[in-house]
Amino acid sequence: MTGEMIAFFILALTAIAGGVMMINMSNVIHMVVALVFTFLAIAGIYITLSAEFVAAVQVLIYSGAITIIMLFGIMLTRHEGMTEWKLTKMTVLLSGAGIIVFFLIMFFSINHLSLGNPATDLHIDNTKKIGVELYSKYVIPFELTSVLLLVALIGAIVIAKRDDEKEAGK
């Protein structure tokens, strides 16, 4: 077993644990923090796959921007009293059995998987290759995306300003 595989398993278990923690927590802020752990573990998995650019984008966009947007959304909305769910032993046992069966199916399926010879030169200058492709072949979609984001930002400002004017008129 190589160090790369050990790192992959640790990062994969961290991502799974973050997802499970996010589902099981009752405080919404703690859920977002668990989601950040999942995002960072996935970025680590990208690094083990020699996709440094995708890992950097994962950290910047998901762990940074999306998390902050989620926190703003949570803090700007009102929350009613939370209901507590009671888990029975049967539910826990069935869930645990389902997880174990799923793990065994995936383990044995992946263990016997053969993908052939891997390409050895894909990870060389991959950030440069992405930049050249993005700014040479895909300039129009890139610019249209920036215009779409600008329109969405202006629309959000107009909607927020309209709500402020309605509250001021009350």
C-alpha positions as CSV (number, residue, x, y, z in Angstrom):
1,M,0.0,0.0,0.0
2,T,1.5,3.3,-1.1
3,G,1.5,6.6,0.8
4,E,-0.8,8.0,-1.9
5,M,-3.4,5.4,-1.3
6,I,-3.2,5.9,2.5
7,A,-3.7,9.7,2.0
8,F,-6.6,8.9,-0.3
9,F,-8.3,6.7,2.3
10,I,-7.7,9.3,5.1
11,L,-9.2,12.1,2.9
12,A,-12.1,9.9,1.8
13,L,-12.9,9.0,5.4
14,T,-12.7,12.7,6.3
15,A,-15.1,13.6,3.5
16,I,-17.5,10.9,4.5
17,A,-17.3,11.8,8.2
18,G,-17.9,15.5,7.4
19,G,-21.0,14.5,5.4
20,V,-22.3,12.3,8.1
21,M,-21.6,14.9,10.7
22,M,-23.4,17.5,8.6
23,I,-26.5,15.3,8.3
24,N,-26.6,14.5,12.1
25,M,-26.0,17.9,13.6
26,S,-28.9,20.1,14.8
27,N,-27.2,23.5,14.8
28,V,-27.1,24.9,11.2
29,I,-23.8,26.7,11.7
30,H,-22.2,23.5,12.8
31,M,-23.6,21.8,9.7
32,V,-21.8,24.4,7.5
33,V,-18.5,23.8,9.4
34,A,-18.9,20.1,8.8
35,L,-19.5,20.8,5.1
36,V,-16.3,22.8,5.0
37,F,-14.4,19.8,6.2
38,T,-16.0,17.8,3.5
39,F,-15.0,20.4,0.8
40,L,-11.4,20.5,2.1
41,A,-11.1,16.7,2.1
42,I,-12.4,16.6,-1.5
43,A,-9.8,19.2,-2.4
44,G,-7.2,17.0,-0.9
45,I,-8.4,14.1,-3.0
46,Y,-8.0,16.3,-6.1
47,I,-4.4,16.9,-5.1
48,T,-3.8,13.2,-4.8
49,L,-5.1,12.9,-8.4
50,S,-2.6,15.6,-9.6
51,A,-5.4,18.1,-10.3
52,E,-4.0,21.0,-8.4
53,F,-6.0,23.6,-10.3
54,V,-9.3,21.9,-9.5
55,A,-8.2,21.6,-5.9
56,A,-7.5,25.3,-5.7
57,V,-10.8,26.1,-7.3
58,Q,-12.5,23.7,-4.8
59,V,-11.0,25.5,-1.9
60,L,-11.6,29.1,-3.2
61,I,-15.1,28.6,-4.6
62,Y,-16.7,25.9,-2.4
63,S,-14.9,26.2,0.9
64,G,-14.8,29.9,0.7
65,A,-17.5,31.6,-1.4
66,I,-20.3,29.0,-1.2
67,T,-19.8,28.6,2.5
68,I,-20.0,32.3,3.1
69,I,-23.1,32.6,1.0
70,M,-24.7,29.8,3.0
71,L,-23.8,31.4,6.3
72,F,-25.3,34.8,5.1
73,G,-28.4,33.0,4.0
74,I,-28.7,31.2,7.3
75,M,-28.1,34.4,9.3
76,L,-30.5,36.6,7.3
77,T,-33.5,34.2,7.6
78,R,-35.6,33.6,10.6
79,H,-35.7,30.1,12.0
80,E,-38.6,28.7,13.9
81,G,-38.2,26.2,16.8
82,M,-36.4,23.1,15.7
83,T,-38.0,19.7,16.0
84,E,-36.1,16.9,17.5
85,W,-36.1,13.5,15.8
86,K,-36.0,10.4,17.8
87,L,-34.0,7.5,16.4
88,T,-35.1,4.0,17.2
89,K,-32.6,1.2,17.6
90,M,-34.1,-0.5,14.5
91,T,-33.4,2.6,12.4
92,V,-29.8,2.8,13.6
93,L,-29.3,-0.9,12.9
94,L,-30.8,-0.8,9.5
95,S,-28.8,2.3,8.6
96,G,-25.6,0.7,9.8
97,A,-26.3,-2.5,7.9
98,G,-27.0,-0.6,4.8
99,I,-23.8,1.4,5.1
100,I,-21.8,-1.8,5.6
101,V,-23.4,-3.5,2.6
102,F,-22.8,-0.5,0.4
103,F,-19.1,-0.3,1.6
104,L,-18.6,-4.0,0.8
105,I,-20.2,-3.7,-2.6
106,M,-18.1,-0.7,-3.5
107,F,-14.9,-2.1,-2.1
108,F,-15.1,-5.4,-4.0
109,S,-16.2,-3.6,-7.2
110,I,-13.3,-1.1,-7.1
111,N,-10.8,-3.8,-5.9
112,H,-11.3,-5.8,-9.1
113,L,-11.5,-2.8,-11.4
114,S,-8.9,-2.5,-14.2
115,L,-8.6,0.8,-16.0
116,G,-5.6,0.0,-18.2
117,N,-2.4,2.0,-18.3
118,P,-2.7,5.5,-16.9
119,A,-1.5,8.4,-19.0
120,T,1.7,9.7,-17.5
121,D,1.9,13.2,-19.0
122,L,-1.6,14.5,-18.1
123,H,-0.5,16.3,-14.9
124,I,2.3,18.2,-16.5
125,D,1.4,22.0,-16.7
126,N,-2.3,21.2,-16.2
127,T,-3.1,24.7,-14.9
128,K,-1.4,26.3,-18.0
129,K,-3.3,23.9,-20.3
130,I,-6.6,24.8,-18.7
131,G,-5.8,28.5,-19.0
132,V,-4.9,28.2,-22.7
133,E,-8.1,26.3,-23.4
134,L,-10.3,28.6,-21.4
135,Y,-8.9,31.8,-23.0
136,S,-8.5,30.6,-26.6
137,K,-11.4,28.3,-27.4
138,Y,-13.9,29.2,-24.7
139,V,-13.6,33.0,-24.5
140,I,-17.3,33.7,-25.5
141,P,-18.8,31.3,-22.9
142,F,-16.4,32.7,-20.3
143,E,-17.4,36.3,-21.0
144,L,-21.1,35.4,-21.1
145,T,-20.8,33.7,-17.7
146,S,-19.3,36.9,-16.3
147,V,-22.2,39.0,-17.8
148,L,-24.7,36.6,-16.4
149,L,-23.2,36.9,-12.9
150,L,-23.2,40.6,-13.2
151,V,-26.9,40.6,-14.1
152,A,-27.6,38.3,-11.1
153,L,-25.7,40.7,-8.8
154,I,-27.6,43.7,-10.1
155,G,-30.9,41.8,-9.7
156,A,-30.1,40.9,-6.1
157,I,-29.3,44.5,-5.3
158,V,-32.6,45.7,-6.9
159,I,-34.6,43.1,-4.9
160,A,-32.8,43.9,-1.7
161,K,-33.3,47.7,-2.2
162,R,-37.0,47.2,-2.9
163,D,-37.5,45.3,0.3
164,D,-35.7,48.0,2.2
165,E,-38.0,50.7,0.7
166,K,-41.1,48.6,1.7
167,E,-39.9,48.3,5.3
168,A,-39.1,52.0,5.4
169,G,-42.6,52.9,4.2
170,K,-44.3,50.8,7.0
